[in-house]
Amino acid sequence: MRSTATPIDVERFRDRTRIGTDDAYRLLADSRVRTTLLVLRENEVVGIDRLVEAVFRVESTVRADVVRIELVHVTLPKLEEYGLLDRERDDGRLVVERGLSAEAFAAAVVTADRA
């Protein structure tokens, strides 16, 4: 099992997203948020099933159905509120799309090993 402690450059995240310092730290303190952001860094648009699978691979101590419920009802709404993603229905599927341009998003979500 991979560690869920993925380091992200908080100051760069704050500067690129224009999210306040306290909110940036609060968001990034949540491992599910960090994992979701890292998945979206690699995929501009992703279906909810694929997102759940990717997060579940990292957080395999939690059942997949729990991951899905928490993503749909907690994590994704929180990220959408900050403008980091958009959720929409596409042919009956929930689709998650980055709210920032690909370049801004990739620059914002820089892990410590890429900094």
VEXGUTI-263580 format. One record per atom (N, C-alpha, C): x, z, y; residue in three letters; atom name; residue number from 1. Coordinates in steps of 0.05 Angstrom, whole numbers, plus 5000, padded with zeros to 4 digits. Example, Ala and Ser with C-alpha at 12.3 -4.5 7.8 and 13.67 -1.06 7.14 Angstrom:
% VEXGUTI-263580
+------+------+------+--------+------+------+
!    u !    w !    v ! drense ! keza ! tifi !
+------+------+------+--------+------+------+
! 5264 ! 5156 ! 4886 !    Ala !    N !    1 !
! 5246 ! 5156 ! 4910 !    Ala !   CA !    1 !
! 5264 ! 5156 ! 4934 !    Ala !    C !    1 !
! 5257 ! 5142 ! 4955 !    Ser !    N !    2 !
! 5273 ! 5143 ! 4979 !    Ser !   CA !    2 !
! 5258 ! 5157 ! 5001 !    Ser !    C !    2 !
+------+------+------+--------+------+------+
***
This chain:
% VEXGUTI-263580
+------+------+------+--------+------+------+
!    u !    w !    v ! drense ! keza ! tifi !
+------+------+------+--------+------+------+
! 5017 ! 5000 ! 4976 !    Met !    N !    1 !
! 5000 ! 5000 ! 5000 !    Met !   CA !    1 !
! 5018 ! 5000 ! 5025 !    Met !    C !    1 !
! 5011 ! 4983 ! 5044 !    Arg !    N !    2 !
! 5026 ! 4982 ! 5069 !    Arg !   CA !    2 !
! 5017 ! 5005 ! 5087 !    Arg !    C !    2 !
! 5035 ! 5013 ! 5104 !    Ser !    N !    3 !
! 5029 ! 5034 ! 5123 !    Ser !   CA !    3 !
! 5011 ! 5023 ! 5145 !    Ser !    C !    3 !
! 4992 ! 5040 ! 5154 !    Thr !    N !    4 !
! 4974 ! 5032 ! 5175 !    Thr !   CA !    4 !
! 4986 ! 5039 ! 5203 !    Thr !    C !    4 !
! 5010 ! 5049 ! 5203 !    Ala !    N !    5 !
! 5023 ! 5057 ! 5228 !    Ala !   CA !    5 !
! 5037 ! 5033 ! 5240 !    Ala !    C !    5 !
! 5023 ! 5014 ! 5251 !    Thr !    N !    6 !
! 5034 ! 4990 ! 5262 !    Thr !   CA !    6 !
! 5040 ! 4995 ! 5292 !    Thr !    C !    6 !
! 5065 ! 4995 ! 5299 !    Pro !    N !    7 !
! 5072 ! 5001 ! 5327 !    Pro !   CA !    7 !
! 5066 ! 4977 ! 5345 !    Pro !    C !    7 !
! 5053 ! 4981 ! 5367 !    Ile !    N !    8 !
! 5046 ! 4960 ! 5386 !    Ile !   CA !    8 !
! 5057 ! 4969 ! 5414 !    Ile !    C !    8 !
! 5068 ! 4951 ! 5429 !    Asp !    N !    9 !
! 5079 ! 4957 ! 5455 !    Asp !   CA !    9 !
! 5055 ! 4962 ! 5474 !    Asp !    C !    9 !
! 5050 ! 4987 ! 5479 !    Val !    N !   10 !
! 5026 ! 4995 ! 5494 !    Val !   CA !   10 !
! 5028 ! 4986 ! 5523 !    Val !    C !   10 !
! 5051 ! 4988 ! 5536 !    Glu !    N !   11 !
! 5054 ! 4980 ! 5564 !    Glu !   CA !   11 !
! 5049 ! 4950 ! 5567 !    Glu !    C !   11 !
! 5060 ! 4934 ! 5549 !    Arg !    N !   12 !
! 5055 ! 4906 ! 5550 !    Arg !   CA !   12 !
! 5025 ! 4899 ! 5545 !    Arg !    C !   12 !
! 5014 ! 4913 ! 5526 !    Phe !    N !   13 !
! 4985 ! 4910 ! 5520 !    Phe !   CA !   13 !
! 4969 ! 4916 ! 5545 !    Phe !    C !   13 !
! 4975 ! 4938 ! 5558 !    Arg !    N !   14 !
! 4961 ! 4947 ! 5582 !    Arg !   CA !   14 !
! 4964 ! 4926 ! 5604 !    Arg !    C !   14 !
! 4988 ! 4917 ! 5609 !    Asp !    N !   15 !
! 4993 ! 4897 ! 5630 !    Asp !   CA !   15 !
! 4980 ! 4871 ! 5625 !    Asp !    C !   15 !
! 4980 ! 4861 ! 5601 !    Arg !    N !   16 !
! 4969 ! 4834 ! 5595 !    Arg !   CA !   16 !
! 4939 ! 4835 ! 5593 !    Arg !    C !   16 !
! 4927 ! 4857 ! 5585 !    Thr !    N !   17 !
! 4898 ! 4858 ! 5583 !    Thr !   CA !   17 !
! 4884 ! 4869 ! 5607 !    Thr !    C !   17 !
! 4900 ! 4882 ! 5625 !    Arg !    N !   18 !
! 4890 ! 4895 ! 5649 !    Arg !   CA !   18 !
! 4871 ! 4919 ! 5642 !    Arg !    C !   18 !
! 4876 ! 4930 ! 5619 !    Ile !    N !   19 !
! 4861 ! 4954 ! 5611 !    Ile !   CA !   19 !
! 4877 ! 4978 ! 5621 !    Ile !    C !   19 !
! 4863 ! 4998 ! 5631 !    Gly !    N !   20 !
! 4877 ! 5022 ! 5642 !    Gly !   CA !   20 !
! 4894 ! 5035 ! 5621 !    Gly !    C !   20 !
! 4914 ! 5050 ! 5630 !    Thr !    N !   21 !
! 4933 ! 5063 ! 5612 !    Thr !   CA !   21 !
! 4919 ! 5082 ! 5592 !    Thr !    C !   21 !
! 4902 ! 5099 ! 5602 !    Asp !    N !   22 !
! 4888 ! 5118 ! 5584 !    Asp !   CA !   22 !
! 4872 ! 5103 ! 5563 !    Asp !    C !   22 !
! 4857 ! 5083 ! 5572 !    Asp !    N !   23 !
! 4841 ! 5068 ! 5553 !    Asp !   CA !   23 !
! 4858 ! 5052 ! 5533 !    Asp !    C !   23 !
! 4880 ! 5041 ! 5542 !    Ala !    N !   24 !
! 4898 ! 5027 ! 5524 !    Ala !   CA !   24 !
! 4909 ! 5046 ! 5502 !    Ala !    C !   24 !
! 4918 ! 5069 ! 5510 !    Tyr !    N !   25 !
! 4928 ! 5088 ! 5491 !    Tyr !   CA !   25 !
! 4906 ! 5097 ! 5472 !    Tyr !    C !   25 !
! 4882 ! 5102 ! 5483 !    Arg !    N !   26 !
! 4859 ! 5110 ! 5466 !    Arg !   CA !   26 !
! 4852 ! 5089 ! 5446 !    Arg !    C !   26 !
! 4851 ! 5064 ! 5455 !    Leu !    N !   27 !
! 4845 ! 5042 ! 5437 !    Leu !   CA !   27 !
! 4866 ! 5039 ! 5415 !    Leu !    C !   27 !
! 4891 ! 5039 ! 5423 !    Leu !    N !   28 !
! 4912 ! 5034 ! 5404 !    Leu !   CA !   28 !
! 4919 ! 5058 ! 5386 !    Leu !    C !   28 !
! 4908 ! 5081 ! 5392 !    Ala !    N !   29 !
! 4912 ! 5104 ! 5375 !    Ala !   CA !   29 !
! 4897 ! 5101 ! 5349 !    Ala !    C !   29 !
! 4877 ! 5083 ! 5348 !    Asp !    N !   30 !
! 4860 ! 5078 ! 5325 !    Asp !   CA !   30 !
! 4873 ! 5057 ! 5307 !    Asp !    C !   30 !
! 4880 ! 5064 ! 5283 !    Ser !    N !   31 !
! 4894 ! 5045 ! 5265 !    Ser !   CA !   31 !
! 4876 ! 5021 ! 5259 !    Ser !    C !   31 !
! 4850 ! 5025 ! 5257 !    Arg !    N !   32 !
! 4832 ! 5002 ! 5252 !    Arg !   CA !   32 !
! 4832 ! 4982 ! 5275 !    Arg !    C !   32 !
! 4833 ! 4992 ! 5299 !    Val !    N !   33 !
! 4835 ! 4975 ! 5323 !    Val !   CA !   33 !
! 4862 ! 4959 ! 5321 !    Val !    C !   33 !
! 4884 ! 4973 ! 5316 !    Arg !    N !   34 !
! 4910 ! 4959 ! 5314 !    Arg !   CA !   34 !
! 4909 ! 4938 ! 5293 !    Arg !    C !   34 !
! 4899 ! 4944 ! 5270 !    Thr !    N !   35 !
! 4898 ! 4925 ! 5248 !    Thr !   CA !   35 !
! 4881 ! 4901 ! 5256 !    Thr !    C !   35 !
! 4858 ! 4906 ! 5268 !    Thr !    N !   36 !
! 4840 ! 4884 ! 5276 !    Thr !   CA !   36 !
! 4854 ! 4866 ! 5296 !    Thr !    C !   36 !
! 4868 ! 4878 ! 5316 !    Leu !    N !   37 !
! 4882 ! 4862 ! 5336 !    Leu !   CA !   37 !
! 4904 ! 4845 ! 5323 !    Leu !    C !   37 !
! 4918 ! 4857 ! 5304 !    Leu !    N !   38 !
! 4939 ! 4841 ! 5291 !    Leu !   CA !   38 !
! 4928 ! 4818 ! 5275 !    Leu !    C !   38 !
! 4905 ! 4822 ! 5262 !    Val !    N !   39 !
! 4892 ! 4800 ! 5248 !    Val !   CA !   39 !
! 4884 ! 4778 ! 5268 !    Val !    C !   39 !
! 4872 ! 4786 ! 5290 !    Leu !    N !   40 !
! 4864 ! 4767 ! 5310 !    Leu !   CA !   40 !
! 4887 ! 4753 ! 5324 !    Leu !    C !   40 !
! 4910 ! 4766 ! 5324 !    Arg !    N !   41 !
! 4934 ! 4753 ! 5336 !    Arg !   CA !   41 !
! 4941 ! 4728 ! 5320 !    Arg !    C !   41 !
! 4936 ! 4730 ! 5294 !    Glu !    N !   42 !
! 4943 ! 4708 ! 5276 !    Glu !   CA !   42 !
! 4920 ! 4687 ! 5273 !    Glu !    C !   42 !
! 4896 ! 4695 ! 5279 !    Asn !    N !   43 !
! 4872 ! 4678 ! 5275 !    Asn !   CA !   43 !
! 4854 ! 4679 ! 5300 !    Asn !    C !   43 !
! 4852 ! 4657 ! 5314 !    Glu !    N !   44 !
! 4836 ! 4657 ! 5339 !    Glu !   CA !   44 !
! 4807 ! 4662 ! 5333 !    Glu !    C !   44 !
! 4797 ! 4650 ! 5311 !    Val !    N !   45 !
! 4769 ! 4654 ! 5303 !    Val !   CA !   45 !
! 4770 ! 4662 ! 5274 !    Val !    C !   45 !
! 4755 ! 4683 ! 5267 !    Val !    N !   46 !
! 4755 ! 4692 ! 5239 !    Val !   CA !   46 !
! 4726 ! 4702 ! 5232 !    Val !    C !   46 !
! 4718 ! 4695 ! 5208 !    Gly !    N !   47 !
! 4692 ! 4705 ! 5199 !    Gly !   CA !   47 !
! 4694 ! 4735 ! 5192 !    Gly !    C !   47 !
! 4672 ! 4748 ! 5193 !    Ile !    N !   48 !
! 4672 ! 4777 ! 5187 !    Ile !   CA !   48 !
! 4682 ! 4783 ! 5159 !    Ile !    C !   48 !
! 4676 ! 4767 ! 5139 !    Asp !    N !   49 !
! 4685 ! 4772 ! 5112 !    Asp !   CA !   49 !
! 4715 ! 4771 ! 5110 !    Asp !    C !   49 !
! 4727 ! 4751 ! 5123 !    Arg !    N !   50 !
! 4756 ! 4749 ! 5123 !    Arg !   CA !   50 !
! 4769 ! 4772 ! 5138 !    Arg !    C !   50 !
! 4757 ! 4780 ! 5160 !    Leu !    N !   51 !
! 4767 ! 4803 ! 5175 !    Leu !   CA !   51 !
! 4766 ! 4829 ! 5159 !    Leu !    C !   51 !
! 4744 ! 4833 ! 5145 !    Val !    N !   52 !
! 4741 ! 4857 ! 5128 !    Val !   CA !   52 !
! 4762 ! 4857 ! 5107 !    Val !    C !   52 !
! 4766 ! 4834 ! 5094 !    Glu !    N !   53 !
! 4787 ! 4832 ! 5073 !    Glu !   CA !   53 !
! 4814 ! 4839 ! 5083 !    Glu !    C !   53 !
! 4821 ! 4828 ! 5107 !    Ala !    N !   54 !
! 4848 ! 4833 ! 5118 !    Ala !   CA !   54 !
! 4852 ! 4862 ! 5125 !    Ala !    C !   54 !
! 4832 ! 4874 ! 5137 !    Val !    N !   55 !
! 4834 ! 4903 ! 5144 !    Val !   CA !   55 !
! 4834 ! 4920 ! 5119 !    Val !    C !   55 !
! 4818 ! 4913 ! 5099 !    Phe !    N !   56 !
! 4817 ! 4928 ! 5074 !    Phe !   CA !   56 !
! 4844 ! 4927 ! 5060 !    Phe !    C !   56 !
! 4858 ! 4905 ! 5061 !    Arg !    N !   57 !
! 4884 ! 4903 ! 5048 !    Arg !   CA !   57 !
! 4904 ! 4924 ! 5060 !    Arg !    C !   57 !
! 4901 ! 4929 ! 5085 !    Val !    N !   58 !
! 4919 ! 4948 ! 5099 !    Val !   CA !   58 !
! 4909 ! 4977 ! 5094 !    Val !    C !   58 !
! 4882 ! 4980 ! 5096 !    Glu !    N !   59 !
! 4871 ! 5007 ! 5094 !    Glu !   CA !   59 !
! 4856 ! 5011 ! 5068 !    Glu !    C !   59 !
! 4870 ! 5006 ! 5046 !    Ser !    N !   60 !
! 4857 ! 5006 ! 5020 !    Ser !   CA !   60 !
! 4848 ! 5033 ! 5010 !    Ser !    C !   60 !
! 4853 ! 5054 ! 5025 !    Thr !    N !   61 !
! 4843 ! 5081 ! 5017 !    Thr !   CA !   61 !
! 4814 ! 5084 ! 5024 !    Thr !    C !   61 !
! 4802 ! 5065 ! 5038 !    Val !    N !   62 !
! 4774 ! 5065 ! 5046 !    Val !   CA !   62 !
! 4760 ! 5042 ! 5032 !    Val !    C !   62 !
! 4736 ! 5046 ! 5022 !    Arg !    N !   63 !
! 4721 ! 5025 ! 5008 !    Arg !   CA !   63 !
! 4716 ! 5002 ! 5028 !    Arg !    C !   63 !
! 4714 ! 4978 ! 5017 !    Ala !    N !   64 !
! 4710 ! 4954 ! 5033 !    Ala !   CA !   64 !
! 4683 ! 4955 ! 5048 !    Ala !    C !   64 !
! 4663 ! 4966 ! 5036 !    Asp !    N !   65 !
! 4637 ! 4968 ! 5050 !    Asp !   CA !   65 !
! 4638 ! 4987 ! 5073 !    Asp !    C !   65 !
! 4655 ! 5007 ! 5071 !    Val !    N !   66 !
! 4658 ! 5026 ! 5094 !    Val !   CA !   66 !
! 4674 ! 5012 ! 5116 !    Val !    C !   66 !
! 4694 ! 4996 ! 5109 !    Val !    N !   67 !
! 4709 ! 4981 ! 5129 !    Val !   CA !   67 !
! 4690 ! 4962 ! 5144 !    Val !    C !   67 !
! 4673 ! 4948 ! 5129 !    Arg !    N !   68 !
! 4654 ! 4929 ! 5142 !    Arg !   CA !   68 !
! 4636 ! 4943 ! 5161 !    Arg !    C !   68 !
! 4624 ! 4965 ! 5153 !    Ile !    N !   69 !
! 4605 ! 4980 ! 5170 !    Ile !   CA !   69 !
! 4619 ! 4990 ! 5195 !    Ile !    C !   69 !
! 4643 ! 5001 ! 5192 !    Glu !    N !   70 !
! 4657 ! 5012 ! 5216 !    Glu !   CA !   70 !
! 4667 ! 4989 ! 5234 !    Glu !    C !   70 !
! 4675 ! 4966 ! 5223 !    Leu !    N !   71 !
! 4683 ! 4944 ! 5239 !    Leu !   CA !   71 !
! 4659 ! 4934 ! 5256 !    Leu !    C !   71 !
! 4637 ! 4929 ! 5242 !    Val !    N !   72 !
! 4613 ! 4918 ! 5256 !    Val !   CA !   72 !
! 4601 ! 4937 ! 5276 !    Val !    C !   72 !
! 4600 ! 4962 ! 5270 !    His !    N !   73 !
! 4586 ! 4981 ! 5287 !    His !   CA !   73 !
! 4603 ! 4998 ! 5306 !    His !    C !   73 !
! 4630 ! 4998 ! 5301 !    Val !    N !   74 !
! 4647 ! 5014 ! 5318 !    Val !   CA !   74 !
! 4670 ! 4998 ! 5331 !    Val !    C !   74 !
! 4687 ! 4987 ! 5314 !    Thr !    N !   75 !
! 4712 ! 4974 ! 5324 !    Thr !   CA !   75 !
! 4706 ! 4949 ! 5340 !    Thr !    C !   75 !
! 4691 ! 4931 ! 5329 !    Leu !    N !   76 !
! 4686 ! 4905 ! 5342 !    Leu !   CA !   76 !
! 4671 ! 4909 ! 5369 !    Leu !    C !   76 !
! 4650 ! 4926 ! 5369 !    Pro !    N !   77 !
! 4636 ! 4931 ! 5395 !    Pro !   CA !   77 !
! 4656 ! 4942 ! 5416 !    Pro !    C !   77 !
! 4673 ! 4960 ! 5407 !    Lys !    N !   78 !
! 4692 ! 4973 ! 5426 !    Lys !   CA !   78 !
! 4711 ! 4951 ! 5438 !    Lys !    C !   78 !
! 4721 ! 4934 ! 5420 !    Leu !    N !   79 !
! 4740 ! 4913 ! 5430 !    Leu !   CA !   79 !
! 4725 ! 4892 ! 5447 !    Leu !    C !   79 !
! 4700 ! 4887 ! 5440 !    Glu !    N !   80 !
! 4684 ! 4868 ! 5456 !    Glu !   CA !   80 !
! 4679 ! 4880 ! 5484 !    Glu !    C !   80 !
! 4674 ! 4906 ! 5485 !    Glu !    N !   81 !
! 4669 ! 4919 ! 5511 !    Glu !   CA !   81 !
! 4693 ! 4915 ! 5530 !    Glu !    C !   81 !
! 4717 ! 4915 ! 5519 !    Tyr !    N !   82 !
! 4741 ! 4912 ! 5535 !    Tyr !   CA !   82 !
! 4749 ! 4882 ! 5539 !    Tyr !    C !   82 !
! 4733 ! 4864 ! 5529 !    Gly !    N !   83 !
! 4738 ! 4835 ! 5533 !    Gly !   CA !   83 !
! 4759 ! 4824 ! 5515 !    Gly !    C !   83 !
! 4766 ! 4838 ! 5494 !    Leu !    N !   84 !
! 4787 ! 4829 ! 5476 !    Leu !   CA !   84 !
! 4777 ! 4810 ! 5454 !    Leu !    C !   84 !
! 4751 ! 4810 ! 5450 !    Leu !    N !   85 !
! 4740 ! 4791 ! 5431 !    Leu !   CA !   85 !
! 4711 ! 4786 ! 5438 !    Leu !    C !   85 !
! 4700 ! 4765 ! 5425 !    Asp !    N !   86 !
! 4672 ! 4758 ! 5428 !    Asp !   CA !   86 !
! 4661 ! 4757 ! 5399 !    Asp !    C !   86 !
! 4637 ! 4767 ! 5396 !    Arg !    N !   87 !
! 4624 ! 4765 ! 5369 !    Arg !   CA !   87 !
! 4600 ! 4746 ! 5373 !    Arg !    C !   87 !
! 4596 ! 4729 ! 5354 !    Glu !    N !   88 !
! 4573 ! 4711 ! 5354 !    Glu !   CA !   88 !
! 4565 ! 4704 ! 5326 !    Glu !    C !   88 !
! 4541 ! 4694 ! 5324 !    Arg !    N !   89 !
! 4531 ! 4685 ! 5298 !    Arg !   CA !   89 !
! 4535 ! 4655 ! 5296 !    Arg !    C !   89 !
! 4546 ! 4646 ! 5274 !    Asp !    N !   90 !
! 4551 ! 4618 ! 5270 !    Asp !   CA !   90 !
! 4540 ! 4611 ! 5242 !    Asp !    C !   90 !
! 4518 ! 4597 ! 5241 !    Asp !    N !   91 !
! 4505 ! 4590 ! 5215 !    Asp !   CA !   91 !
! 4500 ! 4615 ! 5198 !    Asp !    C !   91 !
! 4491 ! 4636 ! 5211 !    Gly !    N !   92 !
! 4484 ! 4660 ! 5196 !    Gly !   CA !   92 !
! 4507 ! 4678 ! 5190 !    Gly !    C !   92 !
! 4532 ! 4670 ! 5198 !    Arg !    N !   93 !
! 4555 ! 4687 ! 5194 !    Arg !   CA !   93 !
! 4563 ! 4700 ! 5220 !    Arg !    C !   93 !
! 4574 ! 4724 ! 5218 !    Leu !    N !   94 !
! 4585 ! 4736 ! 5242 !    Leu !   CA !   94 !
! 4614 ! 4725 ! 5246 !    Leu !    C !   94 !
! 4619 ! 4715 ! 5269 !    Val !    N !   95 !
! 4645 ! 4703 ! 5275 !    Val !   CA !   95 !
! 4658 ! 4719 ! 5298 !    Val !    C !   95 !
! 4683 ! 4726 ! 5295 !    Val !    N !   96 !
! 4698 ! 4741 ! 5315 !    Val !   CA !   96 !
! 4718 ! 4722 ! 5328 !    Val !    C !   96 !
! 4718 ! 4721 ! 5355 !    Glu !    N !   97 !
! 4736 ! 4703 ! 5369 !    Glu !   CA !   97 !
! 4750 ! 4720 ! 5390 !    Glu !    C !   97 !
! 4776 ! 4714 ! 5393 !    Arg !    N !   98 !
! 4791 ! 4729 ! 5414 !    Arg !   CA !   98 !
! 4779 ! 4723 ! 5441 !    Arg !    C !   98 !
! 4778 ! 4744 ! 5458 !    Gly !    N !   99 !
! 4767 ! 4741 ! 5484 !    Gly !   CA !   99 !
! 4788 ! 4731 ! 5504 !    Gly !    C !   99 !
! 4813 ! 4735 ! 5498 !    Leu !    N !  100 !
! 4834 ! 4726 ! 5516 !    Leu !   CA !  100 !
! 4845 ! 4700 ! 5505 !    Leu !    C !  100 !
! 4859 ! 4685 ! 5522 !    Ser !    N !  101 !
! 4871 ! 4660 ! 5512 !    Ser !   CA !  101 !
! 4891 ! 4667 ! 5490 !    Ser !    C !  101 !
! 4897 ! 4649 ! 5473 !    Ala !    N !  102 !
! 4916 ! 4654 ! 5451 !    Ala !   CA !  102 !
! 4943 ! 4664 ! 5461 !    Ala !    C !  102 !
! 4953 ! 4653 ! 5483 !    Glu !    N !  103 !
! 4978 ! 4661 ! 5494 !    Glu !   CA !  103 !
! 4977 ! 4689 ! 5505 !    Glu !    C !  103 !
! 4956 ! 4696 ! 5520 !    Ala !    N !  104 !
! 4954 ! 4723 ! 5531 !    Ala !   CA !  104 !
! 4950 ! 4743 ! 5509 !    Ala !    C !  104 !
! 4934 ! 4736 ! 5489 !    Phe !    N !  105 !
! 4929 ! 4755 ! 5467 !    Phe !   CA !  105 !
! 4955 ! 4760 ! 5452 !    Phe !    C !  105 !
! 4969 ! 4739 ! 5444 !    Ala !    N !  106 !
! 4994 ! 4742 ! 5429 !    Ala !   CA !  106 !
! 5014 ! 4758 ! 5445 !    Ala !    C !  106 !
! 5015 ! 4754 ! 5471 !    Ala !    N !  107 !
! 5034 ! 4769 ! 5488 !    Ala !   CA !  107 !
! 5026 ! 4798 ! 5490 !    Ala !    C !  107 !
! 5000 ! 4803 ! 5490 !    Ala !    N !  108 !
! 4990 ! 4831 ! 5493 !    Ala !   CA !  108 !
! 4995 ! 4846 ! 5467 !    Ala !    C !  108 !
! 4990 ! 4833 ! 5444 !    Val !    N !  109 !
! 4992 ! 4847 ! 5419 !    Val !   CA !  109 !
! 5020 ! 4841 ! 5407 !    Val !    C !  109 !
! 5040 ! 4854 ! 5418 !    Val !    N !  110 !
! 5067 ! 4851 ! 5409 !    Val !   CA !  110 !
! 5075 ! 4876 ! 5394 !    Val !    C !  110 !
! 5082 ! 4873 ! 5370 !    Thr !    N !  111 !
! 5091 ! 4897 ! 5354 !    Thr !   CA !  111 !
! 5119 ! 4904 ! 5363 !    Thr !    C !  111 !
! 5127 ! 4928 ! 5358 !    Ala !    N !  112 !
! 5153 ! 4937 ! 5365 !    Ala !   CA !  112 !
! 5175 ! 4920 ! 5352 !    Ala !    C !  112 !
! 5170 ! 4910 ! 5328 !    Asp !    N !  113 !
! 5191 ! 4894 ! 5315 !    Asp !   CA !  113 !
! 5193 ! 4866 ! 5327 !    Asp !    C !  113 !
! 5174 ! 4857 ! 5343 !    Arg !    N !  114 !
! 5175 ! 4831 ! 5356 !    Arg !   CA !  114 !
! 5183 ! 4834 ! 5386 !    Arg !    C !  114 !
! 5184 ! 4858 ! 5396 !    Ala !    N !  115 !
! 5189 ! 4862 ! 5425 !    Ala !   CA !  115 !
! 5218 ! 4855 ! 5432 !    Ala !    C !  115 !
+------+------+------+--------+------+------+
***
